[in-house]
Amino acid sequence: MEKKMKKALPQPLTIDSMYEHRPRLWWLYTLIILLIVLIMGWSASSIEFKGLATKGIEVAKGVGWGLIHPDTDLLLGKIGEDTTIEVIDLALFELHISTEGVPYLLFQTVAIAILGTLIGGILAIPFSFLASDKIMPKWIAFIFRSVILLIRTIPSFVWALVWIRVTGPNAFCGVVTQAVCSIGMISKMYITAIEDLDTRILESLDAAGCSAFQKIRYGILPQIIPNFISTVIYRFDINLKDATTLGIVGAGGIGAPLIQCINSSRWSMVGSYLCGMILLMLIIEFFSTRIRNRLAQGSR
Amino acid sequence: MRKRNTLPEYNIPLYDRIFPPTKITLPNGHTVLKPRSRQPLIWAILVIVIFLSIKLTGFDLGIIFARGNQLTKILGRIFNPDIFHFNFSTLPPFFDNPIQWFGAFFDVIGQTYKASYAPKAIEPLLDTIKMSIVGSALGATLALPFAVVASTNINRNGISVAILRFLLNIIRTLPTLVIAKFCALIFGLGTFAGTVAITVFTFGVISKMMYESIETIDMGAYEAMQALGANKFQSFWTGCIKQIAPTYFSYCLYSLEMNIRAAAILGFVGAGGLGLIIDERIGWRSYEDLGTILLMLFIVVLIIENTSQYLRKKLS
């Protein structure tokens, strides 16, 4: 044994000898680089640059110009003479708001994301409990995992186009689409939270003579709830970004007017929609990271 | 001696000033302040937000119950892809001649494949994969230098870091489809526009994740190199690159996983790939074809996700 050790190690253990006997993996690196080059060569074969489109430079200039000169009336949602006005009955008072203005569209987008994420988060709870190996028998867990996988397979746009047949092209379609689409990722993250549960706490609660309800209230919920809320907030960020584009297929929100304006090259309007969107995203991201950090630290 | 339980006035949060904390007297005579729970406030805000959202989106569960059968009908057709529409009635009886039976059996499968939508979907599918591979690689390569410059422990100039991070944030907030729409208008319809869109998107995501992880590395080696007289690039190259390489490659693989899914819908705005034929099939209401396309996409996503998850486990 000792002889082998002596043979394997360079005799005097100096820095120089260790440096000389450093592991040499050049053949592995060459292989990996070769593989990457091959894959890239194969992939780049069908992507060819055909030059700019006939109106390409004009479009690029227009977008830049629009971002610097946004249509302020639209951005602030001013009610002009020819704007369509929606009256929203809020029980206490009625809200008169221009449906073309950026504020209304942004609020609608946020509303879609909030409702979609909340419903998705609630629907994911039974799914995740049924799909976790720890609680359910293996075959039931497998069935529910496959269902979650099937839901995740269908892209959000396809879900939206299918739901449109049920709800018609409006914001409600966006809500149900996001609710269904969120189930996949949220329940995947719920499952990891459930499987990381510290079960020793339950045993000590048992020893203290707690009832089943008390065990759930004081042993399980405090562990799970911060995790779940953090997951939902994380998904809300993603959903908000998705909600801005779901409008392209007619599911409400800011997407549809934005694409229409791009198609008809009204750049100052495009600029105001983009400015509103960027501002909203930055604000929401700032707050969501702060809330999630506080949840992770445990101080509420 | 100052009492422990009375905080200076300006330190008390607004909520505690409105709803003063309850005082609990312990058996040994000390008093402890228990702040009121924030839960009622959180619930109140949540209820108001949900109420407003319902009003703004026209949420109505009744519609789903009334017209839900539409959904099940379409989903039933999607989950019955035409690649599985085998016609086994022409098969000879099995026990007469098993070898001939197997020949005929594979013949039927081949014919079903040829008659289905699958052969037409292969080229867009390959385009989607190629777009996301090239886009991820380009975006990840571009992101590395920007991430290094945007991390506070290497770039000590606070103003340049702030400006760069702001720009990176703006790039990240733009939805992929909007970028793809602009690219399709600028570079013409096709895969190139999609590749550029994915590059921009990957660039935004990876540069953010990278500067966050560069800030957590051990700076000892870097500082030692600086003390020896190396310039910033040399010390970064020898001191830091080995520390961030595994995280960097695992982020690259992760973004490749995401990009395959994202690239599949870029065709909706004319940026090449599967989206175009998905949109077309839904427009024609041929949901069995759609099922075939989604099945093929699903298999590709599954293969790439599993490979990359395996590689990522090896890296960490």
Interface residues (C-beta under 8 A of the other chain):
Chain A: I36 I39 M40 W42 S43 A44 S45 S46 I47 E48 F49 K50 G51 L52 A53 K55 G56 I57 V59 A60 V63 I88 D89 L90 F107 Q108 V110 A111 I112 I114 L115 L118 L150 T153 I154 P155 S156 F157 V158 L161 V162 W163 R165 V166 T167 N170 A171 F172 G174 V175 V176 K241 D242 T244 T245 I248 V249 G252 G255 L258 I259 I262 L274 M277 I278 M281 L282 E285 R300
Chain B: R38 V49 I50 L52 S53 I54 K55 L56 T57 G58 F59 D60 I63 I64 R67 G68 Q70 L71 I74 L75 I78 F79 L126 D127 I129 K130 M131 I133 V134 A137 N169 I170 T173 L174 P175 T176 L177 V178 K181 F182 L185 I186 F187 G188 G190 T191 F192 T195 R261 A264 I265 F268 V269 G275 I278 I282 L290 L294 L297 F298 V301
